Amino acid sequence: DSSTSRGLGDVYKRQPEDNPMSEVKVELGRRLFYDTRMSLDGTFACATCHLQELAFTDGFDRPKGVTGQFHPRSSMSLGNVAYYATLNWANPNETTLEHQALGPMFGTEPAELGLADREDVLIDTLADDPLYPDLFRRSFPDTEDPISVDSITRALAAFERTLITGSAPFDAYVRGDSTAISESAKRGIDLYFGEELECFHCHGGFNLADSVDHTGQLIGSTPFHNTGLYNLDPLGSYPERNEGLFTHTGKLEDMGRYRAPSLRNIAVTAPYMHDGSVPDLDAVLDHYAAGGRTIDQGEYAGVGSENPNRSEFVNGFVLTEQDRADLKALLAAFTDESFLTDPRFSDPFPQEAD
């Protein structure tokens, strides 16, 4: 898989030994990713909530599943998803793409693709397709029954591991092209990696994120952070169903702690935060400059900067208008246009109809 190193130097994805990559398996996974028959009524696919032109997010604050239920959290970008130590927003136990795929397919709280208790129907549908049986046999040649839930999740994971983004103007600048980004973006680098704003503590490294796992790394980095987005009571509570790491640990200090997403392609993935409640980059900068969000009224009223569980890196700062423009110029320079248009990651079905 030549895409594993595209733009990322000597950092390579960690691949499970029991699911080796192959071109045919990746192609099978791509078709499954875009196939609406992978849903209860044939109208939804993985790609419904993960659009390539939006860095595989969907542009909504919260996605709606096939049954009309809204997910409590926003769709995450799949760029460089193979490098994450944990998947999803705040689940420390979700660590493999193969297992993670089961949630959207068969989960019921909420239902996304709505395939719970329909495994046999799904497998029969794929088996009746003129192309899938051959693709499954070639992808899993040593498997007696190649069309199975297990092989479906393995193929999806193989495709997702090819979704590599590392060719933004910022990357070209880091590799030595001084003309790749504007003078404003260069000033933004000084702010971003400075100790006053401290952006780099949670959004540093090759993936502009601090949750990473790759070959040569003995233990993956799996931090979670409370950014003061909410503060509903003296305990620092977050809204129900969006309590972050606390949901899995039961520890009050984990209330509102979430994984810091990569800032790669951040300019095209609005709205922001785990629940999509921050509409644009200016609002994001306002949030961090204030050291947490203040909500004046309503059921979520509270002063986020006073949250007792707030990260030590979210302390607030002063931004001039020039600083704001420079930071936004840098964030725009994180956009990898080739990733957003690469035909290897695109929907295969319209191409067949042409």
Contacts in CASP RR format, 6 or more apart in sequence:
PFRMAT RR
TARGET T0000
AUTHOR 0000-0000-0000
METHOD contacts of the structure
MODEL  1
DSSTSRGLGDVYKRQPEDNPMSEVKVELGRRLFYDTRMSLDGTFACATCH
LQELAFTDGFDRPKGVTGQFHPRSSMSLGNVAYYATLNWANPNETTLEHQ
ALGPMFGTEPAELGLADREDVLIDTLADDPLYPDLFRRSFPDTEDPISVD
SITRALAAFERTLITGSAPFDAYVRGDSTAISESAKRGIDLYFGEELECF
HCHGGFNLADSVDHTGQLIGSTPFHNTGLYNLDPLGSYPERNEGLFTHTG
KLEDMGRYRAPSLRNIAVTAPYMHDGSVPDLDAVLDHYAAGGRTIDQGEY
AGVGSENPNRSEFVNGFVLTEQDRADLKALLAAFTDESFLTDPRFSDPFP
QEAD
1 21 0 8 1.000
1 26 0 8 1.000
1 161 0 8 1.000
1 162 0 8 1.000
3 162 0 8 1.000
3 164 0 8 1.000
3 344 0 8 1.000
4 12 0 8 1.000
4 13 0 8 1.000
4 161 0 8 1.000
4 162 0 8 1.000
4 164 0 8 1.000
5 11 0 8 1.000
5 12 0 8 1.000
6 164 0 8 1.000
6 166 0 8 1.000
6 167 0 8 1.000
7 164 0 8 1.000
7 166 0 8 1.000
7 167 0 8 1.000
7 171 0 8 1.000
7 175 0 8 1.000
8 164 0 8 1.000
8 166 0 8 1.000
8 206 0 8 1.000
11 83 0 8 1.000
11 206 0 8 1.000
11 214 0 8 1.000
12 214 0 8 1.000
12 215 0 8 1.000
13 82 0 8 1.000
13 83 0 8 1.000
13 161 0 8 1.000
13 214 0 8 1.000
13 215 0 8 1.000
14 82 0 8 1.000
14 213 0 8 1.000
14 214 0 8 1.000
14 215 0 8 1.000
14 217 0 8 1.000
15 21 0 8 1.000
15 82 0 8 1.000
15 161 0 8 1.000
16 96 0 8 1.000
16 98 0 8 1.000
19 98 0 8 1.000
19 154 0 8 1.000
19 157 0 8 1.000
19 158 0 8 1.000
21 158 0 8 1.000
21 161 0 8 1.000
21 162 0 8 1.000
22 139 0 8 1.000
22 158 0 8 1.000
24 135 0 8 1.000
24 138 0 8 1.000
24 139 0 8 1.000
25 139 0 8 1.000
25 140 0 8 1.000
25 154 0 8 1.000
25 155 0 8 1.000
25 158 0 8 1.000
26 155 0 8 1.000
26 158 0 8 1.000
26 159 0 8 1.000
26 162 0 8 1.000
27 135 0 8 1.000
27 159 0 8 1.000
27 348 0 8 1.000
28 132 0 8 1.000
28 135 0 8 1.000
28 136 0 8 1.000
28 139 0 8 1.000
28 155 0 8 1.000
28 158 0 8 1.000
28 159 0 8 1.000
29 155 0 8 1.000
29 156 0 8 1.000
29 158 0 8 1.000
29 159 0 8 1.000
30 159 0 8 1.000
30 344 0 8 1.000
30 345 0 8 1.000
30 348 0 8 1.000
31 131 0 8 1.000
31 132 0 8 1.000
31 135 0 8 1.000
31 348 0 8 1.000
31 349 0 8 1.000
32 38 0 8 1.000
32 46 0 8 1.000
32 152 0 8 1.000
32 155 0 8 1.000
32 156 0 8 1.000
32 159 0 8 1.000
33 45 0 8 1.000
33 46 0 8 1.000
33 47 0 8 1.000
33 50 0 8 1.000
33 156 0 8 1.000
33 159 0 8 1.000
33 160 0 8 1.000
34 45 0 8 1.000
34 46 0 8 1.000
34 47 0 8 1.000
34 347 0 8 1.000
34 348 0 8 1.000
34 349 0 8 1.000
35 45 0 8 1.000
35 349 0 8 1.000
36 42 0 8 1.000
36 43 0 8 1.000
36 44 0 8 1.000
36 45 0 8 1.000
36 48 0 8 1.000
37 122 0 8 1.000
37 125 0 8 1.000
37 126 0 8 1.000
38 44 0 8 1.000
38 45 0 8 1.000
38 46 0 8 1.000
38 105 0 8 1.000
38 113 0 8 1.000
38 115 0 8 1.000
38 122 0 8 1.000
39 45 0 8 1.000
39 66 0 8 1.000
39 113 0 8 1.000
39 114 0 8 1.000
39 115 0 8 1.000
40 66 0 8 1.000
40 67 0 8 1.000
40 111 0 8 1.000
40 113 0 8 1.000
40 114 0 8 1.000
40 115 0 8 1.000
40 118 0 8 1.000
41 66 0 8 1.000
42 66 0 8 1.000
43 66 0 8 1.000
44 65 0 8 1.000
44 66 0 8 1.000
44 112 0 8 1.000
44 113 0 8 1.000
45 113 0 8 1.000
46 104 0 8 1.000
46 113 0 8 1.000
46 156 0 8 1.000
47 347 0 8 1.000
48 58 0 8 1.000
48 63 0 8 1.000
49 57 0 8 1.000
49 58 0 8 1.000
49 63 0 8 1.000
49 65 0 8 1.000
49 75 0 8 1.000
49 104 0 8 1.000
49 112 0 8 1.000
50 56 0 8 1.000
50 57 0 8 1.000
50 58 0 8 1.000
50 75 0 8 1.000
50 78 0 8 1.000
51 57 0 8 1.000
51 58 0 8 1.000
51 59 0 8 1.000
52 340 0 8 1.000
52 341 0 8 1.000
52 342 0 8 1.000
52 345 0 8 1.000
52 346 0 8 1.000
52 347 0 8 1.000
53 268 0 8 1.000
53 340 0 8 1.000
53 341 0 8 1.000
54 268 0 8 1.000
54 269 0 8 1.000
54 340 0 8 1.000
55 77 0 8 1.000
55 78 0 8 1.000
55 79 0 8 1.000
55 165 0 8 1.000
55 264 0 8 1.000
55 265 0 8 1.000
55 268 0 8 1.000
55 269 0 8 1.000
55 339 0 8 1.000
55 340 0 8 1.000
56 75 0 8 1.000
56 77 0 8 1.000
56 78 0 8 1.000
56 79 0 8 1.000
56 163 0 8 1.000
57 74 0 8 1.000
57 75 0 8 1.000
57 76 0 8 1.000
57 77 0 8 1.000
57 268 0 8 1.000
57 269 0 8 1.000
58 75 0 8 1.000
59 75 0 8 1.000
59 269 0 8 1.000
59 270 0 8 1.000
59 271 0 8 1.000
60 74 0 8 1.000
60 75 0 8 1.000
60 271 0 8 1.000
61 74 0 8 1.000
61 271 0 8 1.000
61 275 0 8 1.000
61 276 0 8 1.000
61 277 0 8 1.000
62 70 0 8 1.000
62 71 0 8 1.000
62 72 0 8 1.000
62 73 0 8 1.000
62 74 0 8 1.000
62 275 0 8 1.000
62 276 0 8 1.000
63 70 0 8 1.000
63 71 0 8 1.000
63 74 0 8 1.000
63 75 0 8 1.000
63 112 0 8 1.000
64 70 0 8 1.000
64 71 0 8 1.000
65 71 0 8 1.000
65 110 0 8 1.000
65 111 0 8 1.000
65 112 0 8 1.000
65 113 0 8 1.000
65 114 0 8 1.000
66 111 0 8 1.000
66 112 0 8 1.000
66 113 0 8 1.000
66 114 0 8 1.000
67 110 0 8 1.000
67 111 0 8 1.000
67 114 0 8 1.000
68 111 0 8 1.000
69 110 0 8 1.000
69 111 0 8 1.000
70 110 0 8 1.000
71 110 0 8 1.000
71 112 0 8 1.000
72 110 0 8 1.000
72 241 0 8 1.000
72 242 0 8 1.000
72 275 0 8 1.000
73 89 0 8 1.000
73 242 0 8 1.000
73 274 0 8 1.000
73 275 0 8 1.000
74 271 0 8 1.000
74 273 0 8 1.000
74 274 0 8 1.000
74 275 0 8 1.000
74 276 0 8 1.000
76 88 0 8 1.000
76 89 0 8 1.000
76 261 0 8 1.000
77 261 0 8 1.000
77 262 0 8 1.000
77 264 0 8 1.000
77 265 0 8 1.000
77 269 0 8 1.000
78 160 0 8 1.000
78 163 0 8 1.000
79 163 0 8 1.000
79 164 0 8 1.000
79 165 0 8 1.000
79 262 0 8 1.000
79 264 0 8 1.000
79 265 0 8 1.000
79 339 0 8 1.000
80 163 0 8 1.000
80 164 0 8 1.000
80 165 0 8 1.000
80 166 0 8 1.000
80 207 0 8 1.000
80 262 0 8 1.000
80 264 0 8 1.000
81 87 0 8 1.000
81 97 0 8 1.000
81 160 0 8 1.000
81 161 0 8 1.000
81 163 0 8 1.000
82 97 0 8 1.000
82 160 0 8 1.000
82 161 0 8 1.000
82 163 0 8 1.000
82 164 0 8 1.000
83 207 0 8 1.000
83 212 0 8 1.000
83 213 0 8 1.000
83 214 0 8 1.000
84 209 0 8 1.000
84 211 0 8 1.000
84 212 0 8 1.000
84 213 0 8 1.000
84 259 0 8 1.000
85 95 0 8 1.000
85 211 0 8 1.000
85 212 0 8 1.000
85 213 0 8 1.000
85 220 0 8 1.000
85 221 0 8 1.000
85 222 0 8 1.000
86 92 0 8 1.000
86 93 0 8 1.000
86 94 0 8 1.000
86 95 0 8 1.000
86 211 0 8 1.000
86 222 0 8 1.000
86 259 0 8 1.000
87 94 0 8 1.000
87 95 0 8 1.000
87 96 0 8 1.000
87 97 0 8 1.000
87 100 0 8 1.000
88 94 0 8 1.000
88 100 0 8 1.000
88 259 0 8 1.000
89 244 0 8 1.000
89 258 0 8 1.000
89 259 0 8 1.000
89 274 0 8 1.000
90 224 0 8 1.000
90 244 0 8 1.000
90 245 0 8 1.000
90 247 0 8 1.000
90 248 0 8 1.000
90 256 0 8 1.000
90 257 0 8 1.000
90 258 0 8 1.000
90 259 0 8 1.000
90 274 0 8 1.000
91 248 0 8 1.000
92 222 0 8 1.000
92 224 0 8 1.000
92 245 0 8 1.000
92 248 0 8 1.000
92 249 0 8 1.000
93 248 0 8 1.000
94 100 0 8 1.000
96 157 0 8 1.000
97 153 0 8 1.000
97 156 0 8 1.000
97 157 0 8 1.000
97 160 0 8 1.000
97 161 0 8 1.000
98 153 0 8 1.000
98 154 0 8 1.000
98 156 0 8 1.000
98 157 0 8 1.000
99 153 0 8 1.000
101 152 0 8 1.000
101 153 0 8 1.000
101 156 0 8 1.000
101 157 0 8 1.000
102 149 0 8 1.000
102 153 0 8 1.000
103 112 0 8 1.000
104 112 0 8 1.000
104 113 0 8 1.000
105 112 0 8 1.000
105 113 0 8 1.000
105 114 0 8 1.000
105 115 0 8 1.000
105 149 0 8 1.000
105 152 0 8 1.000
105 153 0 8 1.000
106 113 0 8 1.000
106 114 0 8 1.000
106 115 0 8 1.000
106 116 0 8 1.000
106 119 0 8 1.000
107 114 0 8 1.000
107 116 0 8 1.000
108 114 0 8 1.000
108 116 0 8 1.000
115 122 0 8 1.000
119 149 0 8 1.000
122 149 0 8 1.000
122 152 0 8 1.000
123 147 0 8 1.000
123 148 0 8 1.000
123 149 0 8 1.000
126 132 0 8 1.000
126 133 0 8 1.000
126 136 0 8 1.000
126 147 0 8 1.000
126 152 0 8 1.000
127 133 0 8 1.000
127 147 0 8 1.000
132 147 0 8 1.000
133 146 0 8 1.000
133 147 0 8 1.000
136 146 0 8 1.000
136 147 0 8 1.000
136 151 0 8 1.000
136 155 0 8 1.000
137 146 0 8 1.000
139 146 0 8 1.000
139 151 0 8 1.000
139 155 0 8 1.000
140 146 0 8 1.000
140 151 0 8 1.000
140 154 0 8 1.000
143 151 0 8 1.000
162 344 0 8 1.000
162 345 0 8 1.000
163 339 0 8 1.000
163 345 0 8 1.000
164 339 0 8 1.000
165 264 0 8 1.000
165 265 0 8 1.000
165 336 0 8 1.000
165 339 0 8 1.000
166 264 0 8 1.000
166 336 0 8 1.000
166 339 0 8 1.000
167 336 0 8 1.000
167 338 0 8 1.000
167 339 0 8 1.000
168 264 0 8 1.000
168 265 0 8 1.000
168 333 0 8 1.000
168 334 0 8 1.000
168 335 0 8 1.000
168 336 0 8 1.000
169 180 0 8 1.000
169 181 0 8 1.000
169 185 0 8 1.000
169 333 0 8 1.000
169 335 0 8 1.000
170 180 0 8 1.000
170 181 0 8 1.000
170 185 0 8 1.000
170 330 0 8 1.000
170 333 0 8 1.000
170 334 0 8 1.000
171 336 0 8 1.000
172 180 0 8 1.000
172 181 0 8 1.000
173 180 0 8 1.000
173 181 0 8 1.000
173 185 0 8 1.000
173 186 0 8 1.000
173 333 0 8 1.000
180 333 0 8 1.000
181 329 0 8 1.000
181 330 0 8 1.000
181 333 0 8 1.000
182 329 0 8 1.000
182 333 0 8 1.000
184 325 0 8 1.000
184 326 0 8 1.000
184 329 0 8 1.000
184 330 0 8 1.000
185 326 0 8 1.000
185 329 0 8 1.000
185 330 0 8 1.000
185 332 0 8 1.000
185 333 0 8 1.000
187 322 0 8 1.000
187 326 0 8 1.000
187 329 0 8 1.000
188 323 0 8 1.000
188 326 0 8 1.000
188 327 0 8 1.000
188 329 0 8 1.000
188 330 0 8 1.000
189 330 0 8 1.000
191 197 0 8 1.000
191 199 0 8 1.000
191 323 0 8 1.000
191 326 0 8 1.000
191 327 0 8 1.000
191 330 0 8 1.000
192 199 0 8 1.000
192 200 0 8 1.000
192 327 0 8 1.000
192 330 0 8 1.000
193 199 0 8 1.000
193 200 0 8 1.000
194 200 0 8 1.000
196 317 0 8 1.000
197 288 0 8 1.000
197 317 0 8 1.000
197 327 0 8 1.000
198 313 0 8 1.000
198 315 0 8 1.000
199 288 0 8 1.000
201 210 0 8 1.000
201 313 0 8 1.000
202 209 0 8 1.000
202 210 0 8 1.000
202 223 0 8 1.000
202 225 0 8 1.000
202 260 0 8 1.000
202 311 0 8 1.000
202 313 0 8 1.000
203 209 0 8 1.000
203 210 0 8 1.000
203 260 0 8 1.000
203 262 0 8 1.000
203 263 0 8 1.000
204 210 0 8 1.000
205 212 0 8 1.000
206 212 0 8 1.000
207 262 0 8 1.000
207 264 0 8 1.000
208 262 0 8 1.000
208 263 0 8 1.000
208 264 0 8 1.000
208 334 0 8 1.000
209 259 0 8 1.000
209 260 0 8 1.000
209 261 0 8 1.000
209 262 0 8 1.000
209 263 0 8 1.000
210 221 0 8 1.000
210 223 0 8 1.000
210 260 0 8 1.000
211 220 0 8 1.000
211 221 0 8 1.000
211 222 0 8 1.000
211 223 0 8 1.000
211 259 0 8 1.000
211 260 0 8 1.000
212 220 0 8 1.000
212 221 0 8 1.000
213 220 0 8 1.000
213 221 0 8 1.000
222 259 0 8 1.000
223 259 0 8 1.000
223 260 0 8 1.000
224 244 0 8 1.000
224 245 0 8 1.000
224 254 0 8 1.000
224 257 0 8 1.000
224 258 0 8 1.000
224 259 0 8 1.000
225 257 0 8 1.000
225 258 0 8 1.000
225 259 0 8 1.000
225 260 0 8 1.000
225 311 0 8 1.000
225 313 0 8 1.000
225 314 0 8 1.000
226 255 0 8 1.000
226 256 0 8 1.000
226 257 0 8 1.000
226 258 0 8 1.000
226 307 0 8 1.000
226 309 0 8 1.000
226 310 0 8 1.000
226 311 0 8 1.000
226 314 0 8 1.000
227 258 0 8 1.000
227 273 0 8 1.000
227 287 0 8 1.000
227 288 0 8 1.000
227 292 0 8 1.000
227 310 0 8 1.000
227 311 0 8 1.000
227 314 0 8 1.000
228 256 0 8 1.000
228 291 0 8 1.000
228 292 0 8 1.000
228 293 0 8 1.000
228 304 0 8 1.000
228 305 0 8 1.000
228 307 0 8 1.000
228 310 0 8 1.000
228 311 0 8 1.000
228 314 0 8 1.000
229 238 0 8 1.000
229 256 0 8 1.000
229 273 0 8 1.000
229 274 0 8 1.000
229 277 0 8 1.000
229 278 0 8 1.000
229 287 0 8 1.000
229 292 0 8 1.000
229 293 0 8 1.000
229 304 0 8 1.000
230 236 0 8 1.000
230 237 0 8 1.000
230 238 0 8 1.000
230 239 0 8 1.000
230 256 0 8 1.000
230 293 0 8 1.000
230 295 0 8 1.000
230 300 0 8 1.000
230 302 0 8 1.000
230 304 0 8 1.000
230 307 0 8 1.000
231 237 0 8 1.000
231 302 0 8 1.000
231 303 0 8 1.000
231 304 0 8 1.000
231 305 0 8 1.000
231 306 0 8 1.000
231 307 0 8 1.000
232 238 0 8 1.000
232 239 0 8 1.000
232 300 0 8 1.000
232 301 0 8 1.000
232 302 0 8 1.000
234 308 0 8 1.000
235 252 0 8 1.000
235 255 0 8 1.000
235 308 0 8 1.000
236 255 0 8 1.000
236 307 0 8 1.000
236 308 0 8 1.000
236 309 0 8 1.000
237 243 0 8 1.000
237 255 0 8 1.000
238 244 0 8 1.000
238 246 0 8 1.000
238 255 0 8 1.000
238 256 0 8 1.000
239 275 0 8 1.000
239 299 0 8 1.000
239 300 0 8 1.000
242 256 0 8 1.000
242 274 0 8 1.000
242 275 0 8 1.000
243 255 0 8 1.000
243 256 0 8 1.000
244 254 0 8 1.000
244 255 0 8 1.000
244 256 0 8 1.000
244 257 0 8 1.000
244 258 0 8 1.000
244 274 0 8 1.000
245 251 0 8 1.000
245 254 0 8 1.000
245 255 0 8 1.000
245 256 0 8 1.000
245 257 0 8 1.000
245 258 0 8 1.000
246 252 0 8 1.000
246 254 0 8 1.000
246 255 0 8 1.000
246 256 0 8 1.000
246 257 0 8 1.000
248 254 0 8 1.000
252 309 0 8 1.000
253 309 0 8 1.000
254 309 0 8 1.000
255 309 0 8 1.000
256 309 0 8 1.000
257 309 0 8 1.000
258 274 0 8 1.000
263 331 0 8 1.000
263 334 0 8 1.000
264 334 0 8 1.000
264 336 0 8 1.000
265 334 0 8 1.000
265 335 0 8 1.000
265 336 0 8 1.000
265 339 0 8 1.000
265 340 0 8 1.000
266 272 0 8 1.000
266 281 0 8 1.000
266 331 0 8 1.000
266 334 0 8 1.000
266 335 0 8 1.000
267 281 0 8 1.000
267 331 0 8 1.000
267 332 0 8 1.000
267 334 0 8 1.000
267 335 0 8 1.000
268 335 0 8 1.000
268 340 0 8 1.000
270 279 0 8 1.000
270 280 0 8 1.000
270 281 0 8 1.000
271 277 0 8 1.000
271 278 0 8 1.000
271 279 0 8 1.000
271 280 0 8 1.000
272 278 0 8 1.000
272 279 0 8 1.000
272 280 0 8 1.000
272 281 0 8 1.000
272 283 0 8 1.000
272 284 0 8 1.000
273 284 0 8 1.000
278 284 0 8 1.000
278 287 0 8 1.000
278 293 0 8 1.000
281 328 0 8 1.000
281 331 0 8 1.000
282 324 0 8 1.000
282 328 0 8 1.000
285 319 0 8 1.000
285 324 0 8 1.000
285 327 0 8 1.000
285 328 0 8 1.000
287 293 0 8 1.000
288 314 0 8 1.000
288 316 0 8 1.000
288 317 0 8 1.000
289 316 0 8 1.000
289 317 0 8 1.000
289 318 0 8 1.000
289 319 0 8 1.000
290 305 0 8 1.000
290 316 0 8 1.000
291 304 0 8 1.000
291 305 0 8 1.000
291 310 0 8 1.000
291 314 0 8 1.000
291 315 0 8 1.000
291 316 0 8 1.000
292 303 0 8 1.000
292 304 0 8 1.000
292 305 0 8 1.000
292 307 0 8 1.000
292 310 0 8 1.000
292 314 0 8 1.000
292 316 0 8 1.000
293 304 0 8 1.000
294 302 0 8 1.000
294 303 0 8 1.000
294 304 0 8 1.000
294 305 0 8 1.000
295 301 0 8 1.000
295 302 0 8 1.000
295 304 0 8 1.000
296 302 0 8 1.000
304 310 0 8 1.000
305 316 0 8 1.000
319 327 0 8 1.000
339 345 0 8 1.000
END
